[in-house]
Amino acid sequence: MNLIAAAITSVGLTSHRAFLPAFVAAVLLRWGGDYEVIREAGGQLLGTAQVASWFTADVTLWVLGALAVLECLAERNPEAKAVLLEIDQYIKPVMAAVLQLGLLSTADAETLSRITAATQQASVLGTVLLPGVMFLTYLASSARNAVQRLLWDADPDNSTGLHRLVGWSEELYSVLGMALFLVFPIVVATIVGGVLVGLFLLQRRARRTEEASRVACGSCGSEVYRSATHCPRCAAGQASPRAIGMLGQTVARAADPATHALELLAKRRCPWCATRLLKRDPNSPCPGCARLPFVDAATVEAYDSRLAMRLIPTVVIASAMSLVPVVGLVAAVVFYRVYLISPYRTWLPAVRSVLTRWLLRGAILVLVVVHLIPVVGAVAAGAMVVLNYLVYRQSFRGAVRAGELGVGGGEAVGTRAGGALMQ
């Protein structure tokens, strides 16, 4: 039973973080001897108090610790996160196997025999256990990444703070899950199994949501986003495109032809075919239709003017929200970041975006303190909106002047995209 419990736990925890569960297990098995329950964990798993010396060696701990830190940092960077979502489902099965071996091997000389055919009773299970763990981890990681992509499509710049919350939750889950498994293996394995089932159900929902956002092109039959104005394959115009919501999702109402292309740009989607643009570089062609999102200075000016119209309504709404202490300020911050600031920040190159955030933090901290003063708090919230708007707008314009957000890039691409944008 403990073999199965360890397998389920390895799959469930490693599908969220590749290196953190293994690092926590190695640390606890290395230095947890001061606690009787941890000292006896190895014996509870396979009837022996020994653990694999390679798993708790200094080199292993340093490597796992460094990789765990790098992974956690990468989860908080949008560009690195996009890369992780493409490759980590291949890394995590390997780490699940490492964790499984580390938990269940009793000595270096016995590692292979324990997993393959050490005894008649365990030979069949051992032969399929490790490949099974790796295969299930691949499936679980793919399911988790599908859900993560849905969240990142909705909020690519973490304007709501949801990604940060999910990231911390996954890390807490990995650490506590691994620590408690050494003490209560069956209980933790049951909980982790339930989380895995929920993850696969969420993956199915994510697939249905993605499928519902597409429709067949009336001209060539290719799949087209319902919010697209043109087919990415044959360039045929799409009748009655759908509008997009505050988080970039396709909604039921019809799009406004006068502003729809700019609204798509605000959510970093192609103004022609509505494909989600992973890169923050407007000089990179859309992967769906090969057209540029920003084609000339007029497009940038139209985009900036559209966002400027949002400033006063945002100040009024955020100030009203902030009349409710603490909770109201949090809601106001989320609102103005999503509605007003994110459309600027989503196009800033990584370095400029980080510098802009740090430039604002000191001033924002002062305004948060001022918010605690009755009545004056509403003024502080409005000032936060204006300050963020001015700084991010200036950073956006500076990026344009510096060529980091260059426009143009070829008549064949730019002319047709520009015409579509202004329709």
C-alpha positions in Angstrom: 0.0 0.0 0.0 2.9 2.4 0.8 4.3 1.8 -2.7 1.1 3.0 -4.2 0.8 5.9 -1.8 4.3 7.1 -2.6 3.5 6.8 -6.4 0.3 8.8 -6.1 2.1 11.5 -4.0 5.0 11.7 -6.4 2.7 12.2 -9.3 0.4 14.7 -7.6 3.1 16.9 -6.1 5.6 16.9 -8.9 3.0 17.8 -11.4 2.8 21.2 -9.7 6.5 21.8 -8.9 9.3 19.7 -10.5 12.0 20.1 -7.9 10.5 21.5 -4.7 8.9 18.2 -3.5 12.1 16.2 -4.0 14.2 18.9 -2.2 11.8 19.0 0.8 11.8 15.2 1.0 15.6 15.0 0.9 16.0 17.7 3.5 13.6 16.1 5.9 15.1 12.6 5.5 18.6 14.1 5.9 18.0 16.2 9.0 14.7 15.0 10.3 16.3 12.4 12.5 15.8 14.6 15.5 12.1 13.9 15.2 11.1 10.3 15.8 8.2 10.3 13.2 10.5 11.4 10.4 13.4 9.2 11.5 11.1 6.2 11.2 9.5 7.4 7.9 11.9 5.2 5.9 10.9 2.2 7.9 7.2 2.9 7.5 7.6 3.0 3.7 9.5 -0.3 3.1 10.2 -1.8 6.5 13.6 -0.3 6.9 15.0 2.8 8.6 17.5 3.5 5.8 17.1 5.8 3.0 19.0 6.2 -0.2 22.3 7.9 0.5 22.5 9.4 -3.0 19.1 11.1 -2.4 20.3 12.9 0.8 23.9 13.6 -0.3 25.2 17.1 -0.2 25.5 17.4 -4.0 21.9 16.2 -4.4 20.6 18.7 -1.9 22.5 21.7 -3.4 21.3 20.8 -6.9 17.7 20.2 -5.9 17.7 23.4 -3.8 19.1 25.6 -6.6 16.7 24.1 -9.2 13.7 24.6 -6.8 14.6 28.3 -6.3 15.0 28.9 -10.0 11.7 27.2 -10.8 9.9 29.3 -8.2 11.4 32.5 -9.6 10.6 31.5 -13.2 6.9 30.9 -12.2 6.7 34.6 -11.3 8.1 35.9 -14.6 5.7 36.0 -17.5 8.3 35.2 -20.2 9.9 32.4 -18.2 6.4 31.1 -17.3 5.5 30.8 -21.0 8.6 28.7 -21.6 7.9 26.5 -18.6 4.4 25.8 -19.8 5.9 24.3 -23.0 8.7 22.2 -21.5 8.0 21.3 -17.9 5.7 18.4 -18.7 8.8 16.6 -20.0 10.9 17.5 -17.0 8.4 16.6 -14.3 8.1 12.9 -15.1 11.8 12.5 -14.7 11.7 14.3 -11.3 8.7 12.2 -10.2 10.8 9.1 -10.9 13.7 10.6 -8.9 11.4 11.4 -6.0 9.9 7.9 -6.2 13.4 6.3 -6.1 14.4 8.6 -3.3 11.4 7.7 -1.1 11.4 4.0 -1.7 15.0 2.9 -2.2 16.6 1.6 0.9 20.3 1.6 -0.1 22.3 2.4 -3.2 23.0 -1.2 -4.0 19.3 -2.1 -3.6 17.8 0.7 -5.6 17.4 -1.0 -9.0 16.4 -4.3 -7.6 13.7 -2.8 -5.4 12.1 -1.1 -8.4 12.4 -3.9 -10.9 12.4 -7.4 -9.4 13.7 -7.6 -5.9 11.2 -10.1 -4.7 8.5 -12.3 -6.2 5.8 -10.3 -4.5 7.0 -7.0 -5.8 8.5 -7.9 -9.2 5.3 -7.2 -11.3 4.5 -4.0 -9.4 8.1 -2.8 -9.5 8.4 -3.4 -13.3 5.4 -1.1 -14.0 5.6 1.3 -11.1 8.3 3.7 -12.3 7.1 3.9 -15.9 3.6 4.3 -14.6 4.6 7.2 -12.3 6.4 8.9 -15.2 3.4 8.5 -17.6 0.8 9.7 -15.0 3.0 12.7 -14.1 3.2 13.6 -17.8 -0.6 13.5 -18.0 -1.1 15.4 -14.7 1.5 18.1 -15.8 -0.2 18.5 -19.1 -3.6 18.9 -17.4 -2.1 21.5 -14.9 -0.5 23.4 -17.8 -3.8 23.5 -19.7 -5.5 25.1 -16.7 -2.5 27.5 -16.3 -2.7 28.6 -19.9 -6.4 29.4 -19.5 -5.5 31.6 -16.5 -2.6 33.3 -18.3 -4.8 33.9 -21.4 -7.3 35.7 -19.2 -4.7 37.8 -17.3 -1.3 37.6 -19.0 0.2 40.4 -16.8 -1.1 39.2 -13.5 -3.1 42.4 -13.1 -5.5 40.7 -10.7 -2.8 39.0 -8.6 -4.4 35.6 -9.3 -1.2 34.1 -10.7 0.8 35.1 -7.6 -1.8 33.5 -5.4 -1.9 30.3 -7.4 1.9 30.2 -7.4 2.2 30.5 -3.6 -0.6 28.0 -3.2 1.2 25.4 -5.4 4.4 25.9 -3.5 2.7 25.6 -0.1 0.9 22.5 -1.4 4.2 20.9 -2.5 6.0 21.6 0.7 3.3 20.7 3.2 2.2 17.7 1.1 5.7 16.2 1.0 6.3 16.9 4.7 3.0 15.4 5.8 3.4 12.4 3.5 6.4 11.2 5.5 4.2 11.1 8.6 0.7 10.3 7.2 1.4 8.6 3.8 -2.1 7.1 3.2 -4.0 10.2 4.3 -1.9 12.5 2.1 -2.0 10.2 -0.9 -5.8 10.1 -0.7 -5.9 13.9 -0.6 -3.4 14.2 -3.5 -5.4 11.7 -5.5 -8.5 13.8 -5.0 -6.6 16.9 -6.2 -5.4 15.0 -9.3 -9.0 14.1 -10.2 -10.0 17.7 -9.8 -7.1 18.7 -12.0 -8.2 16.4 -14.9 -11.8 17.7 -14.6 -10.5 21.3 -14.8 -8.5 20.3 -17.9 -11.7 19.0 -19.6 -13.4 22.3 -18.8 -10.4 24.3 -20.2 -10.7 22.3 -23.4 -14.4 22.9 -23.7 -13.8 26.6 -23.1 -11.2 26.8 -25.8 -13.4 24.9 -28.3 -16.3 27.1 -27.6 -14.2 30.2 -28.4 -13.7 29.1 -32.0 -16.0 28.6 -35.0 -15.4 27.4 -38.6 -14.6 30.0 -41.2 -17.4 30.3 -43.7 -15.0 30.5 -46.6 -12.3 27.9 -46.0 -13.5 26.0 -42.9 -10.5 26.7 -40.8 -11.0 27.3 -37.1 -11.4 31.0 -36.3 -11.8 32.8 -32.9 -15.3 34.1 -32.6 -13.8 37.5 -31.8 -11.7 37.6 -35.0 -12.5 40.0 -37.8 -10.7 37.9 -40.4 -9.7 34.3 -41.0 -5.9 33.8 -40.4 -5.7 31.3 -43.2 -7.7 32.8 -46.1 -8.1 36.4 -44.9 -11.9 36.2 -45.4 -13.8 38.7 -43.3 -15.9 37.2 -40.4 -19.5 38.3 -40.0 -20.5 39.7 -36.6 -17.4 39.0 -34.5 -17.9 38.7 -30.8 -16.6 41.2 -28.3 -14.1 40.4 -25.6 -14.4 40.9 -21.9 -12.3 42.6 -19.3 -10.0 39.6 -19.0 -9.7 39.0 -22.7 -12.3 36.2 -23.0 -14.8 36.0 -25.8 -18.3 37.1 -24.6 -21.7 36.7 -26.2 -22.4 40.3 -27.3 -21.4 41.6 -30.7 -18.2 43.6 -31.0 -18.2 47.4 -31.8 -16.5 47.7 -35.2 -15.1 51.1 -34.3 -13.1 50.0 -31.3 -12.9 46.2 -31.5 -9.4 46.0 -32.9 -8.0 48.4 -30.2 -9.8 46.3 -27.5 -8.0 43.2 -28.9 -4.7 45.0 -28.8 -5.3 45.9 -25.1 -5.5 42.2 -24.3 -2.4 41.5 -26.4 -4.4 39.7 -29.1 -4.0 40.1 -32.8 -6.4 42.8 -34.1 -6.9 40.8 -37.3 -7.4 37.1 -36.3 -7.6 37.5 -32.4 -4.8 35.1 -31.8 -3.3 35.5 -28.3 0.2 37.0 -28.7 2.7 35.4 -26.3 5.6 37.8 -27.1 5.6 41.4 -25.8 7.4 42.5 -29.0 5.0 44.1 -31.5 7.6 43.6 -34.2 7.0 39.9 -33.9 4.4 38.7 -36.4 1.2 37.1 -35.1 1.7 33.3 -35.1 -1.8 32.9 -36.5 -1.9 35.3 -39.5 1.8 36.5 -39.8 0.6 40.2 -39.5 2.0 42.8 -37.1 -0.1 44.0 -34.2 1.2 47.6 -34.4 1.8 48.7 -37.9 2.4 52.5 -37.8 2.5 55.6 -35.5 -1.2 56.2 -36.1 -2.1 52.9 -34.6 -0.1 53.7 -31.5 -1.8 57.1 -31.2 -5.2 55.6 -31.6 -4.4 53.0 -29.0 -3.1 55.6 -26.5 -6.1 57.9 -27.1 -8.5 55.0 -26.5 -6.9 54.3 -23.1 -6.8 58.0 -22.2 -10.6 58.0 -22.3 -10.6 55.5 -19.5 -8.7 57.6 -17.0 -11.5 59.7 -15.5 -14.0 56.9 -15.2 -11.3 54.7 -13.6 -10.4 57.5 -11.0 -14.1 57.9 -10.1 -14.8 54.2 -9.7 -11.5 53.4 -7.8 -12.1 56.3 -5.4 -15.6 55.1 -4.7 -14.3 51.6 -4.0 -11.6 52.8 -1.7 -14.2 54.3 0.7 -14.4 50.8 2.1 -11.2 50.4 4.2 -8.6 47.9 3.1 -10.9 45.6 1.2 -12.1 48.4 -1.0 -8.6 49.6 -1.7 -7.6 46.0 -2.8 -10.6 45.9 -5.1 -9.8 49.4 -6.5 -6.2 48.3 -7.2 -7.2 45.2 -9.1 -9.8 47.2 -11.1 -7.5 50.0 -12.3 -4.7 47.6 -13.0 -6.9 45.4 -15.2 -8.9 48.2 -16.9 -6.3 51.0 -17.3 -2.8 49.9 -16.6 -2.6 46.4 -18.1 -3.1 47.6 -21.7 0.1 49.7 -21.4 2.1 47.2 -19.3 1.3 44.2 -21.5 3.4 45.7 -24.4 6.4 46.7 -22.3 9.6 44.7 -22.7 10.5 42.7 -19.6 13.4 45.0 -18.3 11.4 48.2 -18.8 8.3 46.6 -17.1 10.4 45.6 -14.0 12.0 49.0 -13.8 8.7 50.8 -14.0 7.2 48.6 -11.3 10.1 49.3 -8.9 9.9 53.0 -9.7 6.3 53.1 -8.5 6.6 51.0 -5.4 7.8 53.7 -3.0 5.2 56.2 -4.0 2.4 53.6 -3.9 3.5 52.5 -0.4 3.1 56.1 0.8 -0.4 56.4 -0.8 -1.4 53.1 0.9 -0.5 54.6 4.2 -2.4 57.8 3.4 -5.4 55.6 2.5 -5.8 54.6 6.1 -6.7 58.2 7.0 -10.5 58.6 6.9 -12.0 60.5 3.9 -8.5 61.3 2.6 -8.2 57.6 1.6 -10.5 58.2 -1.4 -8.2 60.9 -2.7 -5.2 58.6 -2.2 -6.8 55.9 -4.4 -7.4 58.4 -7.1 -3.9 59.6 -6.9 -2.7 56.0 -7.2 -4.6 55.7 -10.4 -3.3 58.9 -11.9 0.3 58.1 -10.9 0.2 54.6 -12.3 -1.4 55.9 -15.5 1.2 58.7 -16.1 4.2 56.5 -15.3 3.1 53.5 -17.4 1.9 55.7 -20.2 5.3 57.5 -20.2 7.1 54.1 -20.1 5.0 52.9 -23.1 5.8 56.1 -25.1 9.4 55.9 -24.1 9.6 52.3 -25.4 8.1 53.6 -28.7 10.7 56.3 -28.9 13.5 53.9 -28.0 12.5 51.5 -30.7 11.8 48.8 -28.2 8.2 49.0 -29.3 8.9 49.8 -32.9 6.2 50.0 -35.5 6.1 49.1 -39.2 7.9 46.2 -40.6 6.9 45.5 -44.2 4.3 46.8 -46.6 2.9 43.4 -47.4 2.2 42.7 -43.8 1.8 46.2 -42.4 -0.5 47.7 -45.0 -3.2 45.0 -44.8 -3.0 44.8 -41.0 -3.3 48.6 -40.7 -6.3 48.6 -43.0 -8.0 46.0 -40.9 -7.2 47.8 -37.7 -8.9 51.0 -38.8 -12.0 49.4 -40.1 
